[in-house]
């Protein structure tokens, strides 16, 4: 499946590098649109991998042309595809305006998020929570953390629905939290209504993914915080 166009839905920080994931134009009976996680054959992605030949780092909302070589599912990460990052660099062929962004989010809302949050038979989904809350804490070197909690109709997860929520790896959201924490107390807690008021947005969607297995366990992460209209935030790529 070479030279596919992917709508970027996640640009995330990892301990060893970065990760990206997105949606193809193909329909999927469970997730609405088909998810794909482009990966390397060996090792983690680095910032240089997820940039165009001109040096522009990919961002959520970009439509990107990638050379997907072959699937490499590692359950529950059934969306993984080995991708050519060297000979055919990522190409940004467009960026969704607010109207198309809103429509794409509605189309991609997962019909069965319990596949990810409960049964763990897939690893990527997009949800529109009934309630959401955010925590940013510890804006000191090496201690910064961004977390989100949320509630979904008919689906629950013991970590996601707690007051502390689950970690957020979305680099844009993490940059936003650093900006909001500047000159303020070490911990900032916000309700969904407060988030919407600060960003002047109407809706909040969350892209949720599963971590790799460690000591026999897999955890959920918020890998993308998406709003309608989209919000803007400058990212310091030296400080993710």
C-alpha positions in Angstrom: 0.0 0.0 0.0 2.6 2.6 -1.0 2.1 6.3 -1.3 -1.0 6.7 0.9 -2.4 10.0 2.1 -2.8 10.1 5.9 -4.5 12.7 8.0 -2.2 13.2 11.0 -4.1 12.7 14.2 -1.2 12.2 16.7 2.3 13.7 17.1 3.6 12.5 20.4 6.5 12.4 22.7 8.1 9.1 23.6 11.1 8.5 25.9 13.2 7.3 23.0 11.9 9.6 20.3 8.5 10.5 18.8 5.5 8.7 17.4 2.8 9.6 14.9 -0.5 8.1 13.8 -3.4 9.0 11.6 -6.3 8.2 9.4 -6.6 6.9 5.9 -9.5 7.6 3.5 -10.6 4.0 3.8 -13.7 3.3 5.9 -13.5 0.9 8.9 -16.6 -0.7 10.5 -15.4 -0.1 14.0 -13.3 3.1 14.0 -15.2 5.0 11.2 -12.0 5.6 9.2 -9.0 3.4 9.1 -6.1 4.1 11.5 -2.5 3.6 10.7 0.7 4.0 12.8 3.7 4.5 10.6 6.8 3.0 12.2 10.5 2.2 11.4 11.6 -1.4 10.9 14.2 -0.9 13.7 14.1 1.7 16.5 11.9 4.6 17.4 11.1 7.5 15.1 13.1 10.7 15.6 12.0 14.3 14.8 14.1 14.1 11.6 12.0 11.2 10.4 8.7 12.9 10.8 9.8 16.0 8.9 9.6 16.8 5.2 12.7 17.1 3.0 12.5 20.9 3.7 12.6 20.3 7.4 9.0 21.0 8.3 7.8 18.7 11.2 4.4 17.1 10.6 1.5 18.4 12.7 -2.0 17.3 13.4 -4.4 18.3 10.7 -1.8 17.9 8.0 -2.6 15.6 5.1 0.6 13.7 4.5 1.8 11.4 1.7 3.7 8.5 3.1 5.3 5.4 1.5 3.7 2.6 3.6 5.6 -0.6 2.8 4.0 -3.4 4.7 1.9 -4.1 7.8 3.7 -5.3 10.9 0.9 -5.9 13.5 1.9 -6.6 17.0 -1.4 -7.2 18.9 -3.0 -5.1 20.1 -1.0 -2.7 17.9 -2.7 -4.0 14.7 -2.4 -0.5 13.0 1.4 -0.6 12.7 3.0 -0.2 9.2 6.6 -0.3 8.3 7.2 3.0 6.4 9.9 4.3 4.2 11.3 7.4 5.9 14.6 7.7 3.8 14.1 7.2 0.1 10.6 8.8 0.0 10.3 11.5 2.6 7.0 12.5 4.0 5.2 15.1 1.9 2.6 17.5 3.2 0.0 17.9 0.5 -2.5 19.9 2.5 -3.9 21.0 5.9 -7.6 20.8 6.8 -9.4 24.0 7.4 -11.8 24.2 10.4 -14.9 23.0 8.4 -13.1 19.9 7.0 -11.4 19.3 10.3 -14.7 19.2 12.1 -16.2 16.9 9.6 -13.3 14.5 9.7 -13.5 14.3 13.5 -17.2 13.5 13.4 -16.5 10.8 10.8 -13.7 9.3 12.7 -15.4 9.0 16.1 -15.0 5.3 17.1 -18.1 3.1 17.2 -16.5 0.7 19.7 -13.9 2.4 22.0 -14.2 -0.5 24.3 -12.0 -2.4 21.8 -9.2 -0.2 23.0 -10.1 0.8 26.6 -11.5 -2.6 27.6 -10.7 -5.6 25.5 -7.5 -4.1 24.0 -7.9 -5.8 20.6 -7.0 -2.5 18.8 -4.8 0.3 20.0 -6.0 3.6 18.4 -9.3 5.4 18.6 -10.9 8.8 18.5 -13.6 9.7 21.1 -15.8 12.6 21.9 -16.1 12.6 25.8 -19.1 13.5 27.7 -16.8 15.2 30.2 -13.1 16.0 30.3 -10.7 17.6 32.8 -7.0 18.5 32.6 -4.1 18.5 35.0 -0.7 20.2 34.3 1.9 19.8 37.0 5.6 20.2 38.0 6.9 22.8 35.5 10.5 22.2 36.7 13.3 20.5 34.7 12.5 16.8 34.3 9.3 16.9 36.2 6.6 18.3 33.9 3.5 16.2 33.4 0.3 16.7 31.4 -2.7 14.4 32.2 -6.4 14.3 31.1 -9.4 12.5 32.6 -12.5 11.8 30.6 -15.9 10.0 30.7 -17.5 8.3 27.7 -21.1 7.2 27.4 -21.4 3.5 28.1 -17.6 2.9 28.3 -15.4 3.3 31.4 -11.8 2.8 32.2 -10.6 2.8 35.8 -7.6 5.1 35.1 -9.2 7.5 32.6 -12.1 8.3 34.8 -10.1 9.1 38.0 -9.5 12.7 39.1 -5.8 12.3 38.0 -6.7 10.9 34.6 -4.1 9.4 32.3 -0.9 10.8 30.7 -1.0 13.0 27.6 1.8 12.5 25.1 0.5 15.0 22.5 3.4 17.4 22.0 1.1 20.4 21.1 -1.0 19.9 24.2 2.1 19.6 26.4 3.4 22.8 24.9 0.1 24.5 25.7 0.3 23.3 29.3 3.8 24.7 29.7 2.5 28.0 28.4 -0.4 28.0 30.8 1.8 27.1 33.8 4.3 29.9 33.2 4.5 32.1 36.3 1.7 30.1 38.0 1.5 27.5 40.8 3.1 24.1 40.1 -0.2 22.4 39.4 -3.1 23.7 37.2 -6.4 21.8 37.1 -9.1 22.7 34.6 -12.6 21.5 33.9 -13.8 20.9 30.3 -15.7 24.1 30.5 -12.6 26.0 31.6 -10.6 24.5 28.8 -13.2 25.5 26.2 -13.4 29.0 27.6 -9.6 29.5 27.5 -9.3 28.1 24.0 -12.6 29.6 22.7 -13.6 26.2 21.2 -16.9 24.4 21.0 -15.9 20.7 21.1 -13.1 18.5 22.4 -12.2 15.2 20.9 -9.5 12.9 22.2 -7.3 10.4 20.3 -6.5 7.6 22.6 -3.8 5.0 22.1 -2.3 2.0 24.0 1.3 1.8 25.2 3.6 -1.0 24.3 3.5 -4.0 26.7 5.8 -3.6 29.7 6.0 -6.1 32.5 2.9 -7.8 31.1 0.7 -4.6 31.1 -0.5 -2.1 28.6 -1.8 1.4 29.5 -3.9 4.0 27.7 -2.5 7.4 26.7 -4.1 10.5 25.3 -2.1 10.9 22.1 -4.1 13.8 20.5 -6.3 16.6 22.0 -8.4 18.0 19.1 -10.7 20.9 19.3 -13.3 22.5 17.0 -12.2 25.0 15.9 -8.6 23.9 16.1 -6.3 25.8 18.5 -2.8 27.0 17.8 0.3 26.6 19.8 4.0 27.1 19.0 6.0 24.0 19.8 9.6 24.1 21.1 11.0 20.8 19.6 14.0 21.0 21.9 11.7 20.8 24.9 8.9 18.3 24.3 
